């Protein structure tokens, strides 16, 4: 199977409104900046972001900013979701590890593009909520794990692509160890206040890293991440 396709259903009779604001997101916030990969743009067009946002914030679902989803976590702004997906270079034969399921929105974008997505979330209630939304949209190529994402996927495995969706002081070694040769990893690395979004590729001589832009993510809490406050 080459990715999944979501079944879009209207929750509140506002399908025309959602179509309009989603198109604005695509044309202004994504194409209007540097998002050019047609597969990424198509995935962002297909996934109903409003399904992943709490009811009290649903009207702002397509604003280009992060929104709270509970548990002191956020759904990333659309541009950052698209940028991280674009630089990850996901192809239809990729198996992808996502560290930080959160709302499940980024998971859905990856699942459209990849062969299979493996996603880990520390907070059980967030993982369960994401699983319900993703199942309701018809995704069937996602494996879920609940636990310390700084340790990587809980079973021994290597992946073609890895995306870390929470800030880390350094990319945890257990996560690096799960990246295949030639694979790509994207992560926000730095302090608790501001980070640099980094791109890493594993080569025959080691990890080659470049910095993309400044970002601000919630912390990845765990054994190889930030300490619990």
N, C-alpha and C positions, 0 to 999 in steps of 0.2 A: 504494500500500500504506500502511495506517495502522499503522505500527509492526510489530514482529515479536513472535511468541510463542515462548518457549523450550520445548524438549522436555525435560522433567525426567526424568532417569534416576538410579536409585540406584547409587552406586559401591560400597557396602559393606554392603548389607542392612540399613541403619539408617533406612529411609524413614519409619517411624513416629516414631522419635526426632526426625528432622529436622522433620517436620510439627509436632510438639509444641513444640520450641524456637522454630520460626519463628512459630508462633501467639503464644507468649509475647512475642517481640520486637514483634509487631504490636500486641498489646493493652497491654503495659506500657511499652515503650521508645518507641513511636511514638504510638499513640492516647492513651496515658496522659500524653503531653506535649502538643505543639501540632501534630501532624501530622493534618490533617483532609481533605486532598484525596483523594477516593476513588480516583482513577486512580493516584496515587502509592502509596497503600496496597495497591492490587491488584497493581501492579508489584512491590512489595517482597514480596508474598505469593507471587508466581509464580517469582521468580528464586532458584535454589538457591545461597545464599551459600557453602555448604560446598564447592562446586565451584571457588571462586576463592581458597581458603585452602590454604597448604601442608599436607601431611599431618600434620606435627608440631603444627600449631595447629588442626586441623580440629574438634576437640571444643569449641573456644572460638569457633567460627564465628559464632554468634549472640549472643555476649556484646556488650554495648553499649560497645565500646572498639575502638580500632584494633589491628591485628595486623600483624606483620612479614610481608612477602612476598618478601624478598630484595632485594639491591642497595641496602640502606639505605632502602627504601621501605615504605609501609604500605597496607593496605586500611582505609579510613576506618570509623569506628564507624557502625552502622546509622542512628542518629538523625541524624547529620550528613549522611549520604547522602540521607536522606529530606527533611531540611530544605532542603538546597541544591536538590534536585529540585523541591520544592514551590514555593519562591520563584522558580524559573526560569520557571514558568508555561508549560511545554511543551505544545503542542497537536499534534494528529495531522498537521497540515500543515507543521510546523516542520522546518527543517534546523538541526542543532545541532553546534557545534564544541566538543569536549572537549579541554582541554589537560592531558595527563597520563593516559594509559590505565591505567597501573598494573596491577592484577590483572584489570581488565576488568569488575568488578562494577558500578561506577557506569555504565559504558558500556552494560551490559545493561539497567539500569533506564531509561536514556534511550532506548535503542533500542525498547523496548516502547511508549513514549509518543510518539515522534517519527516523522516521515516517514523521516528518514535522519540518521545520526550520523557525523561525521568526527572521528576521535580521533588525537592525536599523542602519541607516547612517545619520550623521549630514549634509553632503554635498550632495545636491540634484543631482548634475551632476555626482558624483561617483555612487550613487545609480542607476540612470537611465542607466548609461553605464553598470553596473553590471547586471541589469535586462535584458538588450538587449542580452548580452552574454549568460546568463543563460537560457533565453528563446530559444535562437538559438541552445543551446545544448539539449533542450528538457526537462529541469527540470520543474516539475509541483507541487512540494511539498514545495514551499518556499513562505512565506508571507513577504512583504517588508514594512518597515516604514521609514519615513524621519523625523528627528528631533533630539532632545537632548538625546543621548543614555545613558547618566548618570542617566536619570530618568527611565531607563528600557523600557519595551514594553509599548506603550502609552495607551493601554486598560488594565483593571484589568485581570490578568492572572498569573498562576504559571506554571513553567517548570520543566522537569526532569533534564535537563542539561543547564548550562549557560556558554558561553565562551565570555570573554571580550578580544578584539583584539587591544586594545590601553591602554597605561599606565594610571593608576589611583593612586592618593596619598594613598587612601584607597578604598576598594570595596564599592561603593555607597550603602547606606542603601536601596534605592528603588529597586536596583538590587538584593540585598540579600533577600528582602521581596518576590521576585518573584520565589525563588527557593523552590521546593517542599521538604517535609520531605524525607530524604534519598537521595536527589539529590546532584549532583556534580557541582562545579563551578571552573573554571580555569581563572586566570587573572594575568597580570603583574602589580605588586604593588611596588611603590617606588617614587623616585624623577624623574625629567624630564630627567636626564642623564642616569641613570641605574636603573633597577628594578629587583625584585625577582619574578619569575614565581611561583605563589602559587596555591595549590590544596586545595579546601575546600569541606567538606561534611556536609550536615545538618543532625544532629542527634536529638534524643529526648531531649538532654540537650543543644543543641546549635550548633554553627559552629565549626568543628574541622579542623584546618589548618595545612598544612605542606609546606615548601619551597622546590622547585624543582631545580632551577638553576638561574643564573644571565642572564638577557635578556635586550634588548634595543628596546623599542617600541616608536612610536609617541604618543603624549599625547591624552587622551580623554578630549576634551574641553566641558564644560557644567556646569550646576548648581551644580552638585555634583562631578565634576572632576576638571581639571585645568582651570584657567581663560584664556579667549582669550588674546593673546599677543597684 
